Amino acid sequence: MTSDGSIVGRALRKASCLSCGHCFHTVPLKSEERDALYGDGYDLGLVEPAADAARAEGYADCIDESVTTLLGHALRPRSVVEFGAGTGALLENLARRWHLSDALGFEAAPRLVVAARRRDDARATVRQGYAEQAPDEIAGRYDLCLSVNVLEHALDPQAFLSASRRVISEEGYVLVICPDGEVADTELLFLDHVSSFSTRSLRMVAAAAGLQVIGSVALGGQQKGFRLTVLKSNPTVQRDPTDLQYLPLAQARSDFLKGWSEIDEGALKWRGERSYAIFGAGEFRNLLRVYAPRLVEGAEAFLTDEPFAATLDGRPWLRAGEYISRHPGSAIVAAVNPRSWPAVAGKFRGSGTKVFHPYHFSSRLEERL
């Protein structure tokens, strides 16, 4: 599956470096495959504009708080360039928040660029293209180069970070947010996640690109599972020595992927003749559609707090309370990220409904709840 929920008929095979902790496809994506993934059909952020705006607000808050902690002072650039700007929601938020005089974004996916250009051009401008295609005219021009959940998609991370270094001023910063590769998590399941970075592998790639890591922090709250890293230009930075410290992480990644391969069979044994509904209609449900299809196909309804339509995938799309009142004592599978599981489980406590998480159907994953 790709990050926008599209299903691609390609096996997921990954390898993990025991020395630096970097995780990657055993068969690399080709540039034409990448371009096809981010073509006219790519719609991440377009399906739920309100969620896209909330995500932007959350990341803007994280950037303000985390950078202040790492640098000891607030980050107040006058000019920002964002690679992988998406719909432009975050860039526009930061332009307003920081009173930017120059806010420029680059985005590869055509539909996202169209959406971004519907925003306030006076605050931010988004052009179509990859980071490596940024024109020479903007070299050395920006106080900050930002990328949020983009570096892991780059076919050549060193080239991406080199492009980021090229556009910042002598005193400028590069700020990267990407999935925290120090833990095995759902980001491993996305085909267009070309890389999973450990803190060491990111430092090594950055050094090769002439960047030095100033500080790095794992994010919390709704951004749990992601890591923010601040970098500055330093062409003489030294690379880390190598050893086998990432052997446990390689095993954890392997166990995680094997655990996901168990969910569908485990759910089949659990359900028997049982009727059940699935709560959740977002990214986690999309992952289940790909990696546990029989679990999703067997649901008689989909539930959320506020359905956007009468049906979803040909079945009723209902409010959770409505389903429970019609089916007292029913079973619900919560298709939500494990970080949201305690809140969702608490939501249904006392309702007489039995709530399960997909990880309950895998012996390798259950302990993560």
Secondary structure, 3 states (H helix, E strand, C coil): CCCCCCCCCCCCCEEECCCCCCEEECCCCCHHHHHHHCCCCCCCCCCCHHHHHHHHHHHHHHHHHHHHHHHCCCCCCCEEEEECCCCCHHHHHHHHHHCCCEEEEEECCHHHHHHHHCCCCCCCEEEECCHHHCCHHHCCCEEEEEEECCHHHCCCHHHHHHHHHHHEEEEEEEEEEEECCCCCCHHHHCCCCCEECCHHHHHHHHHHCCEEEEEEEECCHHHCCEEEEEEEECCCCCCCCCCCCCHHHHHHHHHHHHHHHHHHHHHHHHHCCCCEEEECCCHHHHHHHHHCHHHHHCCCCEEECCCCCCEECCEEEEEHHHHHHHCCCCEEEECCCHHHHHHHHHHHCCCCCEEECHHHHCCCCHHHC
